[in-house]
Amino acid sequence: MSLFWSIWVMFLVVLNLGITLLLFIWAPWAKVPVKPDGTTGHVWAHGAIREGLNNLPRWWIVLSASMFIAAFIYLWLYPGFGSHKGKLGWTQHGQLAEEVAANDAKLDPLLARFRMYSVEQLSGDPQALQMGKRLFEDNCAACHGYQGKGNMALGAPNLTDQDWLYGGTGKDIVASITQGRAGVMPAWNALGEDTVNNLTEYVLGISGQPHDAKMAAAAEPTFKSTCAACHGADGKGNQGIGAPNLTDAIWLHGGTRADIHKTIHDGRQGEMPAWDKRLNEDDIRVTAAYVYSLSHPGNASSP
């Protein structure tokens, strides 16, 4: 703290405590004019209510005086009076360091045990899941929801349905959290509106929904020459590049005719940010274990 700010803080402390202490000492001895009946003369309700005057109770005076003493002791023991560091030498940074060290002393043995097991095994460990759930809620729930069921408006996938864009093993989930994912579905409006409409019917057909069979048949050559490069000739997707399976009726951006048409016509872009700058390796592993548990309820093996 610079000399100026130190003096300024001391000035404010002296001013506030000084005025308050002066009023406290003066108030019990102040003479307030009263009428013969002991009231001040202030009336309400046409004289039905009159303001009386009583001395402050002794307990209030004693309590207030003790608060002043406590304030002076506090300023002597702790920093608060300009650059005075306090008799105890307490600092916020010091207390934080102590609390972090105490927390690490409890956490380190637990994390050491977690490192002995795979993500799949950790998904059956209650302590790992408790930690992973908290990290998930703090960092992932904004997009995927607190229950992990995703958000079509954001293109955030459902994490509970065992349908994975980039793979659902523990290793895959760790990679997704650590490195992030970037998915791009290009816009195909250049193919013409008729072709986009036909492709929409084709996708509806392979996903088992009502569709126009004639239009779907007309789109099949285009799908296999253009779309199959990512989604595969059978439309079952490619986890290596994050191309979704189009045959399972599980949709990232919605599966209605209008949704599919918009996806083909305008394209889609989605990004899962990398969390390795915010979460350390242990945090990522327990978060991955929690995510794994969402899609494997009751099936995980406990360490």
C-alpha positions in Angstrom: 0.0 0.0 0.0 1.4 3.4 -1.0 1.9 6.1 1.6 -1.0 8.2 0.2 -3.5 5.3 0.5 -2.2 4.3 3.9 -2.7 7.9 5.2 -6.1 8.0 3.6 -7.3 4.7 5.2 -6.0 5.9 8.6 -7.9 9.2 8.1 -11.1 7.4 7.4 -10.8 5.0 10.3 -10.0 7.9 12.8 -12.8 10.0 11.4 -15.5 7.3 11.6 -14.4 5.9 14.9 -13.8 9.3 16.3 -17.2 10.7 15.4 -19.0 7.6 16.6 -17.1 7.5 19.9 -17.8 11.2 20.5 -21.5 10.7 19.9 -21.5 7.7 22.2 -19.8 9.6 25.1 -21.9 12.7 24.6 -25.3 11.1 24.1 -25.9 9.8 27.7 -25.2 13.3 29.1 -27.1 15.3 26.5 -29.9 17.4 27.9 -33.1 17.1 25.9 -35.9 19.6 26.8 -38.9 17.9 28.2 -42.3 19.0 29.5 -43.5 18.6 33.0 -45.1 15.3 32.1 -41.8 13.9 30.9 -42.6 14.0 27.2 -40.7 15.9 24.5 -43.8 17.7 23.1 -43.9 15.6 19.9 -47.5 14.3 19.4 -49.3 12.2 16.8 -52.9 11.2 16.2 -54.2 14.6 17.5 -52.4 14.3 20.8 -53.4 10.7 21.5 -49.7 9.6 21.1 -47.0 11.5 22.8 -43.2 11.0 22.6 -41.6 10.0 25.9 -38.0 10.2 26.9 -36.1 7.5 28.7 -32.4 7.0 29.4 -30.6 4.3 27.4 -30.5 1.0 29.3 -27.3 0.1 31.0 -26.9 -3.1 29.0 -26.9 -1.1 25.8 -24.2 1.2 27.0 -22.0 -1.6 28.2 -22.5 -3.6 24.9 -21.7 -0.6 22.8 -18.6 0.2 24.8 -17.4 -3.3 24.4 -17.8 -3.0 20.7 -15.5 0.0 20.6 -12.9 -1.9 22.7 -13.2 -4.9 20.3 -12.7 -2.5 17.3 -9.5 -1.1 18.8 -8.2 -4.6 19.6 -9.0 -5.8 16.1 -7.1 -2.9 14.5 -4.1 -3.8 16.8 -4.2 -7.5 15.9 -5.1 -7.4 12.2 -4.3 -5.2 9.2 -6.8 -2.4 8.8 -5.2 0.8 10.0 -3.2 2.0 7.0 0.0 0.0 6.4 -0.1 -1.5 9.9 0.3 -5.3 9.4 -1.2 -6.3 12.7 0.3 -8.0 15.7 -0.7 -11.4 14.4 0.8 -10.9 10.9 -2.4 -12.3 9.3 -2.9 -11.8 5.6 -5.5 -13.1 3.1 -2.9 -14.7 1.0 -1.4 -16.5 4.0 -4.8 -17.8 5.1 -5.6 -19.0 1.6 -2.3 -20.8 1.3 -2.9 -22.5 4.6 -6.4 -23.6 3.6 -5.2 -24.8 0.2 -2.4 -26.8 1.9 -4.9 -28.4 4.3 -7.2 -29.3 1.5 -4.4 -30.8 -0.6 -3.3 -32.9 2.4 -6.8 -34.5 2.4 -7.2 -34.6 -1.4 -3.8 -35.9 -2.5 -4.2 -39.5 -1.0 -7.7 -39.7 -2.7 -6.4 -38.6 -6.0 -3.5 -41.0 -5.7 -6.0 -43.8 -5.4 -8.1 -42.5 -8.3 -5.0 -42.7 -10.6 -4.7 -46.4 -10.0 -8.0 -47.1 -11.9 -9.4 -46.6 -15.4 -12.2 -44.1 -16.0 -14.6 -47.0 -16.4 -13.7 -48.3 -13.0 -13.8 -44.8 -11.4 -17.4 -44.5 -12.7 -18.3 -47.0 -9.9 -16.5 -45.1 -7.1 -18.9 -42.9 -5.1 -16.1 -40.4 -4.1 -14.9 -40.0 -7.6 -18.5 -39.5 -8.8 -19.2 -37.0 -6.1 -16.1 -35.0 -7.2 -16.9 -35.4 -10.9 -20.5 -34.4 -10.5 -19.5 -31.1 -8.8 -16.9 -30.4 -11.6 -19.5 -31.3 -14.3 -22.1 -28.9 -12.7 -19.6 -26.1 -12.5 -18.1 -26.4 -16.0 -20.3 -28.6 -18.3 -23.9 -28.1 -17.2 -24.3 -24.7 -18.9 -24.4 -26.5 -22.2 -25.2 -30.1 -21.5 -27.7 -29.5 -18.6 -27.5 -30.5 -15.0 -28.8 -34.0 -15.9 -26.5 -34.3 -18.9 -29.4 -34.6 -21.4 -28.0 -32.0 -23.8 -29.5 -28.9 -25.5 -30.6 -29.1 -29.1 -30.7 -25.3 -29.3 -27.0 -25.2 -28.6 -26.1 -28.4 -30.4 -24.9 -29.9 -27.1 -25.3 -33.7 -27.2 -27.2 -35.8 -24.7 -24.6 -37.6 -22.6 -27.0 -40.2 -21.2 -28.1 -42.1 -24.3 -24.9 -44.1 -25.2 -24.9 -42.4 -28.6 -21.5 -40.8 -29.0 -20.2 -38.6 -31.8 -16.5 -39.2 -30.9 -16.7 -42.4 -29.0 -17.9 -43.2 -25.5 -15.0 -45.1 -23.9 -13.3 -43.5 -20.9 -10.3 -42.7 -23.1 -12.5 -41.0 -25.7 -14.4 -38.9 -23.1 -11.1 -37.8 -21.6 -9.9 -36.8 -25.0 -13.1 -34.8 -25.7 -12.8 -32.9 -22.4 -9.1 -32.3 -22.7 -8.7 -31.3 -26.3 -12.3 -30.2 -27.1 -14.1 -31.0 -30.3 -15.0 -28.9 -33.4 -17.7 -30.3 -35.6 -18.7 -28.7 -39.0 -21.5 -29.8 -41.2 -21.1 -27.8 -44.5 -24.1 -26.1 -46.1 -25.3 -27.9 -49.2 -27.7 -25.3 -50.6 -25.5 -25.1 -53.7 -26.9 -28.4 -54.7 -30.2 -26.8 -55.3 -33.5 -26.8 -53.4 -34.8 -29.9 -55.1 -31.7 -31.9 -54.2 -31.9 -30.6 -50.6 -35.5 -31.6 -50.3 -34.8 -35.1 -51.7 -31.9 -35.6 -49.3 -34.2 -34.6 -46.4 -36.6 -37.4 -47.4 -33.6 -39.8 -47.7 -32.4 -39.0 -44.2 -35.9 -39.3 -42.9 -36.1 -42.7 -44.6 -32.9 -44.2 -43.2 -33.9 -43.0 -39.7 -37.2 -44.9 -39.9 -39.5 -41.9 -40.2 -42.4 -41.3 -42.6 -41.0 -40.0 -45.9 -41.5 -39.7 -49.6 -40.0 -42.8 -51.0 -39.7 -41.5 -54.6 -37.8 -38.4 -53.5 -35.6 -40.5 -51.2 -34.7 -42.8 -54.1 -33.8 -39.8 -56.2 -31.4 -38.6 -53.5 -29.7 -41.9 -52.9 -26.9 -41.4 -55.6 -26.2 -37.9 -54.2 -26.0 -39.1 -50.6 -23.6 -41.9 -51.5 -21.4 -39.7 -53.7 -21.4 -36.6 -51.3 -22.7 -37.3 -47.8 -21.3 -40.8 -47.4 -17.8 -39.4 -47.2 -18.5 -38.4 -43.6 -21.6 -40.3 -42.6 -20.7 -43.5 -44.4 -22.5 -45.3 -47.2 -25.0 -46.7 -44.7 -25.5 -43.4 -42.9 -24.2 -44.8 -39.6 -21.7 -42.0 -39.1 -18.0 -41.9 -38.3 -16.7 -41.4 -34.7 -13.3 -40.6 -36.0 -14.5 -37.3 -37.4 -17.6 -36.8 -35.2 -20.1 -37.4 -38.1 -23.3 -38.5 -36.4 -25.2 -41.7 -37.1 -28.3 -40.8 -39.1 -30.1 -44.1 -38.7 -30.7 -44.2 -34.9 -33.3 -41.4 -34.6 -31.0 -39.6 -32.1 -30.6 -36.0 -33.2 -28.1 -33.3 -32.2 -30.1 -30.4 -33.8 -33.5 -32.0 -34.1 -35.0 -34.7 -36.3 -38.1 -33.2 -37.8 -38.4 -32.6 -41.5 -37.8 -28.9 -41.0 -34.8 -29.5 -38.8 -33.1 -31.9 -41.2 -33.8 -29.6 -44.1 -32.2 -26.7 -42.3 -29.2 -28.8 -41.4 -28.6 -29.9 -45.0 -29.4 -26.5 -46.5 -27.6 -24.2 -44.0 -25.1 -26.5 -42.4 -24.2 -26.7 -38.7 -21.3 -25.7 -36.6 -20.6 -26.9 -33.1 -17.7 -26.6 -30.7 -16.8 -28.3 -27.5 -14.1 -26.1 -25.9 -10.9 -27.7 -24.6 -10.8 -27.8 -20.8 -7.2 -28.6 -20.2 -6.4 -24.9 -19.4 -9.1 -24.9 -16.6 -9.1 -28.4 -15.3 -6.0 -30.5 -14.4 -5.6 -34.1 -15.4 -7.1 -35.5 -12.2 -10.1 -33.2 -12.5 -10.7 -34.3 -16.1 -10.5 -38.0 -15.2 -13.1 -37.8 -12.5 -15.3 -35.6 -14.7 -15.0 -38.2 -17.5 -15.9 -40.9 -15.0 -19.1 -39.0 -14.0 -20.0 -38.5 -17.7 -19.4 -42.2 -18.4 -21.6 -43.1 -15.4 -24.5 -41.1 -16.9 -24.7 -43.4 -19.9 -23.9 -46.6 -18.0 -26.2 -46.5 -14.9 -25.6 -49.5 -12.7 -23.2 -51.1 -15.2 -19.9 -49.7 -14.0 -17.5 -51.9 -12.0 -16.4 -50.4 -8.7 -12.6 -50.3 -8.0 
